[in-house]
Amino acid sequence: AGRRAAAAASAPGSPAAARGATGRKLPKSPAVRHKTRRRTVRTEIPVESDYDEESEEEEASSDEEEEDGDEDDDEEEEIKIQRIIASRSETRKRWREICGKMNTSEVDNGSRWFQDAGDGNSDDDNVFEERFLVKWTNLSFLHCSWEGQDDLIAQVDNAKTYLTTFFRKSENGLLFDADERGDGEFFDPRYVQIERILEVVIDSEDEDEDEGTGSSSN
C-alpha cells in the first residue's frame, strides 16, 4: 500500500506533483488555517465466521489507500487579496524594525511568507523598498501584512489587478481618506477591536500537552 501511495503522489497528474513542479515559493500558512478534512465513510459488510486472515489484511490495505488518497485530495486553501490599503517606502533596516513587531497566527515578521531577515550589517540596509499593506480575504485587519510587489505577483492570483486598483484609487499611498481612517494611520482602529468571540479552536497537540501536564500534577 505504501508503494502504491508513493507512486500515486509522484504521478505527473497528481496534486503533489503539480505543487512540486512550480518554482514559486510556498506561503507560510494557508489563508484559512482550520480546514475540514473529508472523512471516509465505510459500510460494514457482514462476513462469514470462517473468513481467512489474508482477506482481512487485503481489506485493511484497501482502507489505508483510501485514507492516503483523501489526504492528497485535501488541497491547500488559496491565499486571496481582499484589498490593498496602503503603500510605503522605507529602508530595509527600517522595515525590519516595523515588521518585527507584526506577528500573528497568519503573519510572521510582517509578512505571509518567510523573509530573509539579513545579518543587520549589510550595505543594503540603506536601500529603500516599497511594500504594500494587504488586507487578506477571510482574515481580519489584525492579520494585515506588508508585502513586496514581486512577492504579491509571484504568489497571489490577480495581484496585478489589485495593485492597479490601489494605484488608481489611493492618494498619497493611502486607500482610505482621513474620515475613513479615523484616528488610525492606515485604517480605522475599530477594525481590530474584538467585539465577541464566535469560536475557540484548540489544536489536538496543545490539548494533549494540557492533559499530560494535568496528570503529572496530581
Secondary structure by P-SEA (a helix, b strand, c coil): caaaaaaaaaccccaaaaaaaccccccccccccccccbbbbbbbbbbcccccaaaaaaaaaaaaaaaaaaaaacccbbbbbccccccccccaaaaaaaacccccccccccccccccccccccccccbbbbbbbccccccccccbbbbcaaaaaacccaaaaaaaaaaaccccccccccccccccccccccccccccccbbbbbaaaaaaaaaaaaaac
